Amino acid sequence: MDTQSSKFKVRLGLFIVGGLALFVIAIFFIGKQKNLFNPVFKLTTTFYNVSGLQVGNNVRFSGINVGTVDNIDIINDSTVQVEMLIKKSVRQFIKSDCEAGIGSAGIIGDRILILTQGSNDAPLAKDGEQIASKEPAETDAIMASLQVTAFNAAIISDNLAEIMIKVNSGQGTIGRLIQDSTIADDFSQTLVNIKKSSKGLDENMNAAKENWLLRGYFRRKAEAAQQKKDDAEEKKVKEQKANNKKKEEAEKQKIKEQKAIDKKKK
């Protein structure tokens, strides 16, 4: 009987010690996450709508958890004040002109408070200082905008489907062009007539050139074209000569400078 009582006391003692150890470890981890054992400083900001932000949510700076939301108070019908506790180890990076915004930890994660980086020449944020904020985008507003976009896309899709049905059935100008072979044949015949007209015009122009009344006009036109071509070639030759002359002068100057350098060395 005494032996069983001793074993029971040992088990009870081990159970109590284990429970106390788990309790201390839990307090340690919770306190570490909530910055209960770390030196912190306080910052405040205000929002029109906190979009589900709660006390205890993380505060992030450059993607790193640097604090927690300590308190949320409704100041008036259009202002909600949010107090946050930030680790003093990162105070050297928190500037007075940084802004607070509300985001999510993942697509459907908890709300978090996000601090932006301030300017390099701004002073450090002081304990208890109020910083600026950016209002969060409301999920309901985004969904409403997406619904309007989807509705408009559906209308456009229906209109395009209706147009394609009319085209395939031969309705409208495009439909007749595609489906009616008579219009296609007429179009092809028009192209043939244009080619014949162009050929006849060329023949008429050749005949006009042989006419003694117009021979002088065409001769002057040909001479003018030749003169324009000769002027262009002459200009090209002059530019080439000028470029060659510049290259020769640059080469001479280079040789002259090299001789001067060699002379100084001697």
C-alpha angles and dihedrals in degrees: 000000000000090000093054090046091052092050090049091052091049092051091046091050093049090048092052093046091048091048092050091048092051090047092052092047091048091049089049095052094042091047091049092052093046093042092241093144099035126085107252141176129212130243128179135201138169134230136184089221126010092198096220099321110157138195109272096032115135126262114217132199119184089349094305126113105244102162149340139256106262104183142359120201132177106230097181141330092292105030132068117184119213122196120198135187114221127192112254089223089074097039091104089066099045109092127195092243096054117118132225121225135174120239141153132259094235130330097307099010131122121292116264135189113239123202118204124216116264128219121284096242095048119107122250118271114261128226109276094011119149115231131196122265141206119222113242123242110255116235091216091055091049092050091048090052091049091051091053090048092049091048092051091047090052091052092050091048092051091049092050091049090051091049092050091049090054092047092050090049092051097250121144130016096294092045092052091047091053102037104030110079091192092065090047091051091048090051091050091049089050090056090049090051091050091052091049091048091050091050091049090049091053090051091049091050092051090050091049090053090058093050110104091220093059098029092092092052094052091044091054090047091052091047091050091051091049091048090052090050092048091049091052092050091047091051090050091051092049091050090049091051091048091051091049090049091051091050091050092049091048090050091049091049090050092051090047092052091047091052090050091051092049090049092053091049090054 
